[in-house]
Amino acid sequence: MPRKKGFDAEKYKTEILEILKEYTFMSTSEICDRLKMGYETGLKYIEQLSKEGRIKHRKIGNRRFWYI
């Protein structure tokens, strides 16, 4: 899937943070669907945000749910 026009790593991260501020507790798939991005792309930036300590996750079953 091609990169969204005008999107760099920080723009992707900003979009993810904005969606989590609005919906507070979402799975990786829900975030990717809401932002219309591929799962692997979304997961890449979500995990970067997690490593930076900007978001947290909770594992429920085999799914990870993300929150701020």
C-alpha positions in Angstrom: 0.0 0.0 0.0 1.5 3.4 -0.9 2.3 6.0 1.7 -0.4 8.6 2.2 0.5 11.8 0.4 2.1 14.2 2.8 2.4 11.7 5.6 5.7 11.1 7.4 6.4 9.2 10.6 5.4 12.1 12.9 2.1 12.7 11.0 1.1 9.0 11.4 1.9 9.1 15.1 0.0 12.4 15.5 -3.1 10.8 13.8 -2.9 7.8 16.1 -2.6 10.0 19.2 -5.6 12.1 18.0 -7.8 9.0 17.5 -6.8 7.6 20.9 -7.7 10.9 22.6 -11.2 10.7 21.0 -11.9 7.0 21.5 -9.5 6.2 24.5 -9.3 2.4 24.3 -9.0 0.7 20.9 -7.5 -2.4 19.3 -4.8 -2.2 16.6 -7.3 -3.2 14.0 -9.8 -0.5 15.1 -7.2 2.2 14.9 -6.1 1.1 11.5 -9.6 0.9 10.2 -10.6 4.3 11.6 -7.5 5.9 10.0 -7.7 3.9 6.8 -4.2 2.6 7.0 -2.8 -0.9 6.6 -2.4 -3.1 9.6 1.3 -3.4 9.4 1.8 0.3 9.0 -0.4 1.1 11.9 1.2 -1.5 14.1 4.7 -0.1 13.3 3.8 3.4 14.4 1.7 2.2 17.4 4.6 0.2 18.7 7.0 3.2 18.2 4.6 5.3 20.3 4.5 2.6 22.9 8.4 2.4 23.1 8.5 6.2 23.4 6.1 5.9 26.4 3.4 8.0 24.7 0.8 5.3 24.7 0.1 2.1 26.7 -1.5 -1.2 26.0 -3.4 -3.9 27.7 -3.6 -7.4 26.4 -7.0 -9.1 26.5 -7.1 -12.6 25.0 -5.0 -12.5 21.9 -5.7 -8.8 21.2 -3.9 -5.6 22.3 -5.9 -2.6 23.2 -4.2 0.8 23.2 -4.8 3.9 25.3 -3.1 7.1 26.4 
